[in-house]
């Protein structure tokens, strides 16, 4: 028996947490995957290789920024469509998203292969690690199409209220990547010894395998967002949906570019401090991925819940969803911050090894900057709610101000007063500034008046499902959902 997840009428606190936990587990697995890869690289190759992957991962973040923005737009459109009970509209969104971004992902992979060395040069990557960074980055681009399509499909599934299917196939990708990393780094068995490129090659195999398996599962379970028969024509991008995704996705993609651009500028400052500091900063970033995971997972859950409730006209619940999300974030993120500060040495040694000069540098960075993720978590929930109704411009403007005039201004301008510590202090300073502006936008902005997220029906209105007719969450393997409409509160027993 599989309980269907009704995001517009179920109790908010328990439903939000239950919906967020699989997303949080996916984030934990994804971050653990990156961390374990870093451990493999650091232990099997050395600190220089860790610094090389830090530079390479930032470039990958920049290359995927725009596609991630469109994925967020698709999530909102799918969520609001489900809230209205317009399942056909949700499928049209998925068809347009997939039909558009398969060629985009392939193009990015090809372009990235050739431009990787030039981007590393712009970063000011230390010549001692440039060959390693180039080898890692070029092979990583081979995995890019699978990574982007996995991300897109997982985001749209969560928009429909399904947080379980993404978790299942994140587990598969992570297990494969973790197992295959040492195989291709060292050349175990018949595998070639690829060094740092072997880590990226393992990631490519893992993601392509998980993507193919997830598509097979979606069709085998007949999940609501699958396309069959005449619906396959939705893979030809619908101009109206594509333009809506462009209008909403482009600012969110630019937001990712703003974040990554700010980080690239910070990396130039960090790289000037030497390889030890670059390695320490890379290890700190690995730890920060764990600290920010509750905020990211709850932000995704709030966005999906708020979008469905806005689509269903349940504005009375939207404010409650936001408040509960903020409370959960403060509790969970605050707890992780305290845990990291208490065990900072042990955490740094996992990535850098005992006796490394980078360990003390990493501890110092963590002590100065990690607390900023508490206000970061509040911001994530506020922005998630605001974007759920299609307001994407003001969050972008806030981030531009906080990451460039505030963060970079502090990092560069305050070095006379704080020395190198100005770099690390600029992170919490920017996070607090972002939270303050996000609160003002949520309280006094006009984001509630956005009305441009509804998809024009392709069929006559009478052919559409009744409003709020379907709220599904895929169960684990063996739990039937069948993709059939369920009335609110109905339980599937198949």
C-alpha positions in Angstrom: 0.0 0.0 0.0 1.5 3.4 -1.1 0.3 6.5 0.6 0.0 9.4 -2.0 1.6 12.6 -1.0 -1.0 15.4 -1.1 0.9 18.7 -0.7 -2.1 21.0 -0.7 -4.2 19.5 2.2 -1.9 17.3 4.4 -0.6 18.8 7.7 2.2 21.2 6.8 4.9 20.4 9.4 5.0 16.6 9.0 4.4 16.7 5.3 7.2 19.2 4.6 9.6 17.2 6.7 8.6 13.9 5.1 9.0 15.4 1.6 12.3 17.1 2.5 13.9 14.0 4.0 14.4 12.0 0.8 15.7 15.2 -0.9 18.1 15.7 2.1 19.2 12.1 1.7 19.8 12.6 -2.0 21.9 15.7 -1.1 23.8 13.8 1.6 24.6 11.0 -0.9 25.6 13.5 -3.6 27.9 15.4 -1.3 29.2 12.2 0.2 30.0 11.1 -3.3 32.0 14.2 -4.0 33.7 13.9 -0.6 34.7 10.3 -1.1 36.0 11.1 -4.5 38.1 13.8 -2.9 39.4 11.3 -0.3 40.3 8.8 -3.1 42.1 11.6 -5.0 43.9 13.0 -1.9 44.9 9.6 -0.5 45.9 7.9 -3.8 47.4 10.9 -5.7 48.1 13.7 -3.2 47.2 17.3 -2.0 48.0 18.8 -5.4 45.3 16.6 -6.9 42.8 17.9 -4.3 43.6 21.5 -5.3 43.2 20.5 -9.0 39.7 19.1 -8.4 38.7 22.3 -6.5 39.5 24.4 -9.5 37.9 21.9 -11.9 34.7 21.6 -10.0 34.2 25.4 -10.0 34.4 25.4 -13.8 31.8 22.6 -14.0 29.5 24.6 -11.7 29.8 27.6 -14.1 29.1 25.4 -17.2 25.9 23.9 -15.7 24.5 27.2 -14.3 22.1 28.0 -17.0 20.7 24.5 -17.4 20.1 24.4 -13.6 18.1 27.6 -13.9 15.9 26.1 -16.5 15.5 23.0 -14.3 14.2 25.3 -11.5 11.8 26.9 -13.9 10.5 23.5 -15.0 10.1 22.5 -11.3 7.9 25.5 -10.6 5.8 25.0 -13.7 5.3 21.3 -13.0 4.4 22.1 -9.3 1.8 24.7 -10.2 0.4 22.4 -12.9 0.0 19.6 -10.4 -1.6 22.0 -8.0 -4.2 22.8 -10.6 -4.6 19.1 -11.5 -3.3 19.8 -15.1 -1.2 16.6 -15.6 -1.1 17.1 -19.3 0.4 20.5 -18.8 3.1 19.0 -16.5 4.0 16.5 -19.2 4.3 19.2 -21.8 6.7 21.0 -19.5 8.8 17.9 -19.2 8.7 17.2 -22.9 9.9 20.7 -23.7 12.6 20.6 -21.1 14.0 17.3 -22.3 13.7 18.1 -26.0 15.5 21.4 -25.5 18.3 20.5 -23.2 19.5 17.2 -24.6 21.1 19.1 -27.5 22.2 21.9 -25.1 23.9 19.3 -22.8 25.7 17.7 -25.7 26.9 21.1 -27.0 28.2 22.1 -23.5 30.1 18.8 -23.3 31.9 19.4 -26.6 32.6 23.1 -26.0 33.8 22.3 -22.4 36.3 19.7 -23.7 38.1 22.4 -25.8 37.8 25.5 -23.5 38.8 23.8 -20.3 42.5 24.8 -20.5 41.7 28.4 -21.2 39.3 28.7 -18.3 41.8 27.2 -15.9 44.3 29.9 -17.1 41.7 32.6 -16.4 41.4 31.3 -12.9 45.0 31.8 -12.2 45.4 28.1 -11.4 48.8 27.3 -10.0 51.1 26.0 -12.7 52.1 23.1 -10.4 48.5 21.7 -10.5 47.3 22.9 -14.0 48.1 19.6 -15.8 46.1 17.7 -13.1 43.2 20.1 -13.2 43.1 19.9 -17.0 43.1 16.1 -17.0 40.3 16.0 -14.5 38.2 18.7 -16.1 38.4 17.4 -19.7 37.2 13.9 -18.7 34.5 15.4 -16.4 32.9 17.0 -19.4 32.2 13.5 -20.8 29.8 13.0 -17.9 28.1 16.4 -18.4 25.1 15.3 -20.5 24.1 12.6 -18.1 24.6 14.9 -15.1 22.4 17.7 -16.6 19.6 15.3 -17.6 19.6 13.5 -14.3 19.4 16.9 -12.6 16.5 18.1 -14.9 14.5 14.9 -14.4 15.0 14.8 -10.7 13.9 18.4 -10.3 10.7 17.9 -12.3 9.9 14.7 -10.4 10.2 16.7 -7.1 7.9 19.4 -8.6 5.3 16.7 -9.1 5.6 15.7 -5.4 7.8 12.7 -6.0 11.0 12.8 -3.8 11.5 9.0 -3.7 12.4 8.2 -7.3 15.3 10.8 -7.4 16.6 9.2 -4.1 16.6 5.7 -5.5 18.7 6.6 -8.5 21.0 9.0 -6.6 21.9 5.9 -4.5 22.7 3.9 -7.6 24.9 6.7 -9.1 26.8 7.2 -5.8 27.4 3.5 -5.2 28.8 3.1 -8.7 31.0 6.2 -8.5 32.4 5.3 -5.1 33.2 1.7 -6.2 34.7 2.6 -9.6 36.9 5.6 -8.5 39.9 3.5 -7.2 39.4 1.1 -10.1 40.1 3.7 -12.7 42.5 5.8 -10.7 44.8 2.9 -10.0 44.0 0.7 -13.0 42.7 -2.3 -11.0 42.0 -5.5 -12.9 41.5 -4.9 -16.7 40.8 -1.2 -16.2 43.4 1.3 -17.4 45.3 3.4 -14.9 44.0 7.0 -15.6 45.2 8.8 -12.5 43.1 11.9 -11.7 41.1 11.5 -14.9 40.0 8.1 -13.6 37.9 9.8 -10.9 36.1 11.8 -13.6 35.7 8.7 -15.8 34.1 6.8 -12.9 31.6 9.6 -12.5 30.7 9.5 -16.1 30.0 5.7 -16.1 28.0 6.1 -12.8 25.8 8.9 -14.1 25.0 7.4 -17.5 24.1 4.1 -15.9 21.8 5.8 -13.3 20.1 8.0 -16.0 19.3 5.0 -18.2 18.0 3.0 -15.2 15.9 6.0 -14.0 14.2 6.3 -17.4 13.5 2.6 -17.4 12.0 2.8 -13.9 9.8 5.8 -14.8 8.2 3.9 -17.7 8.0 0.5 -15.9 6.2 2.2 -13.0 4.1 4.4 -15.4 4.8 7.5 -13.3 2.7 10.6 -14.1 5.4 12.5 -15.9 6.2 9.8 -18.4 5.5 10.4 -22.1 3.8 7.7 -24.2 2.3 7.4 -27.7 1.1 10.8 -29.0 2.6 12.5 -25.9 6.1 11.9 -27.4 5.3 14.8 -29.7 5.8 17.0 -26.5 9.5 16.4 -27.0 9.3 18.9 -29.8 9.7 22.1 -27.7 6.4 24.1 -27.3 7.4 27.7 -28.1 5.0 29.2 -25.4 6.3 26.9 -22.7 9.9 27.3 -23.8 9.6 31.1 -23.7 8.1 30.9 -20.2 10.9 28.7 -19.1 13.4 31.1 -20.7 11.9 34.1 -19.0 11.9 32.4 -15.6 14.9 30.1 -16.1 17.3 32.7 -17.5 17.4 34.9 -14.4 17.8 31.8 -12.3 20.6 30.6 -14.6 22.2 34.1 -14.4 21.9 33.8 -10.6 24.0 30.6 -10.7 26.5 32.4 -13.0 26.6 35.3 -10.4 27.3 32.8 -7.6 30.0 30.9 -9.6 31.4 34.2 -10.9 31.8 35.5 -7.4 33.4 32.2 -6.4 35.8 32.3 -9.3 36.9 35.7 -8.3 37.4 34.4 -4.7 39.4 31.5 -6.1 41.9 34.0 -7.6 42.4 35.5 -4.2 42.7 32.0 -2.6 45.1 30.7 -5.3 47.4 33.7 -4.5 47.9 32.3 -0.9 49.6 29.1 -2.1 48.8 25.5 -2.8 48.3 24.7 1.0 45.6 27.3 1.3 43.9 26.2 -1.9 43.8 22.6 -0.7 42.5 23.8 2.7 39.8 25.9 1.1 38.9 22.9 -1.1 38.5 20.7 1.9 36.5 23.4 3.7 34.1 23.6 0.7 33.6 19.8 0.9 32.5 20.2 4.5 30.3 23.2 3.7 28.4 21.1 1.2 27.2 19.1 4.2 26.4 22.1 6.3 24.2 23.7 3.6 22.4 20.4 2.8 19.4 20.9 5.1 18.9 24.4 3.6 19.1 23.1 0.1 16.7 20.2 0.7 14.2 22.2 2.7 14.4 24.9 0.1 13.5 22.4 -2.6 10.7 21.0 -0.5 9.3 24.5 0.3 9.5 25.4 -3.4 7.5 22.3 -4.5 4.9 22.6 -1.7 4.5 26.3 -2.2 4.1 26.0 -6.0 1.4 23.3 -5.7 -0.5 25.3 -3.1 -0.2 28.5 -5.2 -1.5 26.5 -8.2 -4.4 25.3 -6.1 -5.1 28.8 -4.7 -4.2 27.8 -1.1 -2.4 31.0 -0.2 -3.4 30.5 3.4 -0.9 27.6 3.6 2.0 29.3 1.7 3.0 31.5 4.7 2.8 28.6 7.1 5.0 26.5 4.8 7.6 29.3 4.8 7.6 29.7 8.6 7.9 25.9 9.2 10.7 25.7 6.6 12.7 28.5 8.4 12.3 26.8 11.8 13.5 23.5 10.5 16.5 25.2 8.8 17.6 27.0 11.9 17.5 23.8 14.0 19.1 21.5 11.4 21.7 23.9 10.0 22.6 25.3 13.4 23.2 21.8 14.7 25.5 20.9 11.8 27.5 24.2 12.3 28.1 23.3 15.9 29.1 19.8 15.1 31.6 20.9 12.5 33.2 23.4 14.8 33.5 20.8 17.5 35.1 18.2 15.2 37.0 20.5 12.8 40.4 18.8 13.0 39.1 15.3 12.4 37.0 16.5 9.5 39.9 18.3 7.8 42.2 15.3 8.3 39.8 13.1 6.4 40.4 15.1 3.3 44.0 16.3 3.8 45.6 13.6 5.8 47.3 13.8 9.2 50.3 16.1 9.4 49.3 18.2 6.4 50.1 21.9 6.8 46.7 22.6 5.2 44.8 21.2 8.2 45.3 24.2 10.5 44.5 26.6 7.7 41.3 24.7 7.0 40.3 24.8 10.7 40.8 28.5 10.8 38.7 29.1 7.7 35.9 26.9 9.1 35.9 28.7 12.4 35.6 32.2 10.9 33.1 31.4 8.2 30.9 28.4 8.8 28.3 30.1 11.1 27.1 32.1 8.1 25.2 29.1 6.8 22.5 29.7 9.5 21.3 33.0 7.8 22.0 31.2 4.4 19.3 28.6 5.4 16.7 31.3 6.1 17.4 32.9 2.8 17.0 29.6 0.9 13.5 29.2 2.3 12.4 32.8 1.6 13.7 32.7 -2.0 12.1 29.2 -2.5 8.7 30.6 -1.6 9.1 33.8 -3.7 10.3 31.9 -6.8 7.4 29.4 -6.4 5.1 32.1 -7.8 7.5 33.0 -10.6 9.3 36.1 -9.1 12.9 35.5 -10.1 14.3 39.0 -10.8 14.5 40.4 -7.3 16.3 37.4 -5.8 18.8 37.7 -8.7 19.3 41.4 -7.9 19.8 40.7 -4.2 22.5 38.1 -5.0 24.3 40.4 -7.3 24.5 43.0 -4.6 25.5 40.7 -1.8 28.1 38.7 -3.7 29.9 41.4 -5.5 29.8 44.8 -3.8 29.4 43.1 -0.4 31.4 39.9 -0.5 34.1 40.8 -3.0 34.2 44.4 -1.7 34.8 43.1 1.9 37.3 40.5 0.8 39.4 43.0 -1.2 38.8 46.2 0.7 39.2 44.9 4.3 42.5 43.1 3.8 44.3 46.0 5.3 42.4 45.6 8.5 42.0 41.7 8.6 44.7 40.4 6.3 43.9 37.1 4.7 41.0 36.7 7.2 39.1 39.2 5.1 38.6 36.5 2.5 37.0 34.1 4.9 35.0 36.7 6.8 33.5 37.9 3.5 31.4 34.7 3.3 29.3 35.2 6.5 29.1 39.0 5.9 27.5 38.3 2.5 25.2 35.7 3.8 23.8 38.0 6.5 23.4 40.8 4.0 21.5 38.4 1.6 19.2 37.3 4.5 18.4 40.9 5.4 17.4 41.8 1.9 15.4 38.5 1.4 13.4 39.3 4.5 12.5 42.8 3.2 11.5 41.3 -0.2 9.3 38.6 1.4 7.6 41.1 3.7 7.2 44.1 1.4 7.8 42.9 -2.2 5.1 42.4 -4.8 6.0 38.8 -5.6 2.5 37.5 -4.6 1.0 39.4 -7.5 2.8 37.4 -10.2 0.3 35.6 -12.5 2.2 34.5 -15.5 3.1 30.9 -14.7 -0.1 29.1 -16.0 0.3 27.0 -19.1 -2.2 27.5 -21.9 -4.1 24.2 -22.4 -3.4 22.3 -25.6 -6.8 20.5 -25.4 -10.2 22.1 -24.6 -10.8 22.9 -20.9 -13.3 20.1 -20.5 -10.7 17.5 -21.4 -8.5 18.6 -18.5 -8.5 16.8 -15.1 -10.4 18.4 -12.3 -8.5 20.8 -10.2 -6.3 19.2 -7.5 -7.1 15.7 -9.0 -3.7 14.1 -8.7 -1.0 14.2 -6.1 1.4 11.3 -6.4 4.7 10.3 -4.9 6.4 7.2 -6.4 7.1 4.5 -3.9 10.2 2.4 -3.7 10.5 -0.5 -6.1 7.5 -2.8 -5.7 5.1 0.0 -4.7 2.5 0.5 -7.4 1.3 3.9 -8.4 0.2 3.3 -11.9 0.1 6.9 -12.8 -3.7 7.0 -12.4 -5.5 10.0 -11.0 -6.3 9.8 -7.3 -8.7 12.1 -5.4 -7.2 14.0 -2.5 -6.7 11.8 0.5 -7.2 8.6 -1.5 -5.0 5.7 -0.8 -3.7 3.4 -3.6 -4.1 -0.3 -2.9 -2.9 -2.2 -5.9 
